[in-house]
Amino acid sequence: MSKQEVTTVGNLGFSKNGLPLEVKYCTKCVESNQRFIGSAPHSDQKSSQKDHIIFDDEGVCSACRYFEYKRTINWQEREEELLELLARHRRTDGSYDVLVPGSGGKDSRYTAHILKHKYNMNPLTVTWAPHIYTDIGWRNLISWIHSGLDNILYTPNGQVHSTLTRLAFENLLHPFQPFVLGQYNVAPRVAMEKDIKLIFYGDFYPEKGIGSDVDFTQKSFDTRLFTRTEKQDLYLSGVHINDLPRHGITTRDLHPYLPLEVNRLSESGIEMHFLPYYLNYDPQRAYYYSTEHTGFEVNPDGRTEGTYTKYCSLDDKVDGFHFFTWFIKTGRGRATEDAALEIRNGHLTREEGVALVQRYDGEFPQKYFQDFLKYVSLDESRFWEIIDSFRPEHIWKREGNEWKLRQQVS
Ligand SMILES: [Zn+2]
């Protein structure tokens, strides 16, 4: 029986892995109602808790509704709010007063630079290392630091990380889950160690339409998914943490991945905020800003596989497999995500977006395929066997030797 076989129990209209059985596309952008995120380490994830995009009665996604709301925001008031927040945290004794987590991509570059130079803060940056650095990713990290910032590069044990990545690929078709968990945990952990009470993120949930209970005025991070209570069972890569020793991973290997206890985080007094709540953010503008002020370089190949853009997620050779596996599970890929955001920001028409999605979505990340297989110790036939076992029946159909999407945005 296929892992993702559609449930016939009840009349809920959802597949076994929690996706709506009827595929719909937003009438304003190109986003699909199959979009979800699911990386949290609670419960046995077929798995983790998922947060879905919501479509309203008019067939419009919550992210597009956020952008309508965004046009009504009084940015002057928001900036005053920012100034108050920063004034509460600014230090004059030379110690760091804000932590900016990031890879050295356009969002974190913009965030750290503007906090330091426009708002006179003293940021420390922290980077959770990619699985395997690309050349351009490494150059961008170095140029980010050389643009005038202190940085901590936190690199997890390579044996442990590759084993967890393989298990997450096999069990969840989510090879990025261990990376995501580490990335979320590293900032509050470092903030605690360095006694920094303010963390600023460069991205923002509502702009991407994440969250079934999305709140357009949410200014700080929802830590529920990435903290734990004492009693909660935890699963990493789809395996209960008590069973991980069978895979050669012991408790002492898990430090970077285990979510913080919820009490410890709340008692620390650390505040985690989104810059795009306070400042009118536009990814294209952040890209130009980062290039001009911090020497950011785009993909030298011209565009990234699976999409048409050249400036998003460039630093990790495994990155393409994150987007590709997501595409297998939901029928929407990296080009959908990029085009939807650019339509909302007014840089593309819906028609142009549809054409780009039809052309690039789901393109296989061939360039680093052998690097990925080597990293997760799998051969090509096992790779495809796992991929095919996760194709939901309401999204994929088999025609001869080929898998075809049952529908695509039009
Ligand atoms: Zn939309």
Boltz pocket constraint, residues with backbone or C-beta under 6 A from the ligand:
constraints:
  - pocket:
      binder: B
      contacts: [[A, 26], [A, 27], [A, 28], [A, 29], [A, 30], [A, 31], [A, 60], [A, 61], [A, 62], [A, 63], [A, 64], [A, 65]]
      max_distance: 6.0
